Amino acid sequence: MAAKPLLQVEVVETYYGNIRALGGVDVAVNEGEIVALIGANGAGKSTLMMTIFGNPRARAGTITFAGTDITHMPTHEIARLRIAQSPEGRRIFPRMTVLENLQMGASLDNLQYFDEDVEKVFTLFPRLKERMSQRGGTLSGGEQQMLSIGRALMARPKLLLLDEPSLGLAPLIVRQIFDAIRQLNKTEGLTVFLVEQNAFGALKLADRGYVMVNGRVTMSGSGRDLLADPEVRAAYLEGGRH
């Protein structure tokens, strides 16, 4: 376990106009961990993800990545530090083919690894290889989510931010996505910060977790401890297993 977190969010406040969306959030993600952030819809989870990536910008507090203060850095500079994001709603390029979408994710600094990285994505998600020349917009929801994650992986990230990867997907596809995340973490040592409404699946997958309510972190602990916590079970897990 790293002595210093790879990602450190300290007392971060984010506003939309005059409305405070995050009220002094503290989160740490250590190298090689999967960390889950769970909470109800509208709790501020996606806002935290976007704030880490610089849009919207934190109005107070600090965000540090690998020892570098990224709080006020432009998004493209944050990406160059090898943080990659698979955003909520997937946001793939619908008119581009699967392969072209993956090309858009590749870092200009790592183009010599392009073929190798595409092959890795296709090994992780064989469905994408079958759909390689198909337009992104014609893929199923699950395939689009695979493509969104695959595109993020093309940047060879040290930290992968995943925002609601299971949203709207059938349980079987959710399991495939979560299995792929687990595999990346185990075989590549990839650090993952995961925002999820599917609390059961996320906490089962995660080393540690945080619970967010109304823009604040209210609980934290190991994935196992949070799964067993009566308060967490009552609020997020009853009838919500996938």
N, C-alpha and C positions, 0 to 999 in steps of 0.2 A: 504494500500500500504506500503510495507516495506521501512523503511528509507534508508537502505543500500541495494543495489541490490544483489540478490542471485548470479548472474553472472555479472562480470564486466570485460570488455575487454578494455584496455587502451593503445592507441598509438602502437598497435601491427603491427609489420612488419614480413612478412614471405617470404622466398625466395625458389625458386627451382634452385639450383646451383647459378648462378649470376643473375637470373631473379627475380625481385621483384614482387611477386604475391599480397601481401597486403601492402599498403603504409600508415601506421599510422592509423589503424582502432580503433574507439571508439564505443562500443556497451554496453548497460546495459539491463539486464533482471531482473525485480523485481519478488519477490515470488508471485505465484498465477496468473501470467500474461501469455498470449499468445503473443509472439512477432514474427513478420514476417520479414524476410530479403528477399527483392526482387531485381531483376536485370537481365540483359540479360545473356545469356549463355557465360561463360568465364569471368564474372565480378569479380570472386574471392569468390563467396558465399560458395561453397563447401570447398574451401581452408580454409576459416575461421572456418567452422564446424570442419574440421580435425585438425586444429591448436589448437582449444579449447581442443580437445581430445589428444593432444600431438604428433601428427604425420601428417604432419611435425611439427617441433618445431618452436615457435616464435623466431626470431633472435633479436627482440627488442620489448620493451613494456612489459606489465604485464597482466596476466589473473588470476582473483581471483574468487573463488567459495565458497560461505558461509563463507567469511572471510579468507579463506586459499589460499595462492599463489600457483597456480597449473602450472605456466608457464613452469617449468622445470621438472615436475613430469612425471614418466613413465605412459603410457596409462593405465596399469592394476591398478595402484594406484589411478588414476583419477576415473576410473570406481568404485572403492571401496568407493569413496565418494558419490556414488549414483547419478552419471550422466550416463545416458544410451543413446545410439545412434541407430537410424534406418538409416543406411547409404544410400547414393545414389546407385541405382542399386540393392537394397534389400539385396544382399549377404547372403541369407539363405543357409543352408546346403542341397543341392539338393538330396543327397542320403538318408538323414535321414527323418523319418516321421515327420508330424506336431508336434506330442507330443514330439519327441526327440529334435526337434528344440527348442521347448519351454523349455525343460530341460536344454539345453545349455545356455539359457539366465538367468536361475535362479541363484541367488547369493548363494554361499556356506553359507553365513551368515544367510540366510533366508529360509533354506530348510524346516523348520517346517511349513511354510506358503504355501508350494508348491501346494497342492491340492486346497486350497482357491484361490491362484493366477491364476492357470490354469482355474478354474471356472469363474473367473472375465474376463479373456481373451475370453473365449467361450461365455460369456454373451454379451460382446462387439462386438464380431465377430462370430455369430452363424455358419457361413459358415465353420469356422475352426473346430468346433466340429464335423460337418458332415464329414470332411476330416481328422479326427484325426490320422488315421493309414495310410494315403496316404503319399507317398514320396513328399518332398518339390518341387522337380524338375518337378513333374507332375501337379502342381497347375497352375491355370491361373495367369496372371500378377497381377490382383487385389487381388487374394487370397495370392500370395506371399508377396504383400505389407502389407496385414493384418497380415501375419505371422511375417514379419520383425518388425512391430510395437509391436505385441504381445510378441515377444521374448525380445524386449527392456523393456517392462513393467514387465516382470518376475523378473527383477533386483530391483523392487520396487523403481524406481528412484524418486529423488526430482526434477530433471531437465531432461526433455526428449528433445533430439536433433533430429529433423526430417529433413532429407535432400531429397528434391524433392519427397515427398510422392505421388504426383499426376502424376508423369512423365509417359507418355505413357498409361494412363488408360482412359477408357471410362467415360464420364461425370457422369453417374449414380454411378459408383464405386467411383469416386472422391468425390461425395457428401456424400457417406457412410463413407469414410475415414475422411473427414472433420467433419462430424457429430460426429464421434467417438472421435475425438480430442476435440471437444467442450464439449462433455459429460464428458470426463476424467477431463477436466479443471474445469467444474462446480461441479461435484459430488465428485471428489477426491482432488480438489484444486491443481492438477498437473500443474507445471510450464513448459511451452513449448516454445522452440525456433525453429522456422520453417523457412527453406530455400525453396523458391518456385519460379519457373518461371510463375506459374499460379497466377499472381499478383492480379487479381480480387478476386479469391477464398480466397487467403491468407490474404489479407487486410480486407476482409469482416469478416473473422474469428478472426483476431488479435485485441488485445487491442491497441497495438502500432506497428509501422513498421519502417524499415530503407530501404533506397534505396542505392544499391552499384553499382558504375560504375568504371571499371578499377582498382579494388583493393582498392577503397576508398569509404567511406560512404558520399554521397552527399546530402541526405535529411533524415529527420526523423520527426515523428509526430504520432498522433493517426491514427489508421486504417481508420477511417472515413474521417479524414482530407486529408490523402494521396490519398484515393479513389476519393476525390473531386478535387484534385490539377490538374490544366490543363496540367502541364508539365508531371506529372505521367501518366495522362490519355492518352496523346499523345504518350508517349514512350512505355507504357506497357499494356494499357487497351483497346485500339481500336481494336475491333474484337476479343478480347481475353477472353470474358466472358464464364464461365462454369456453 
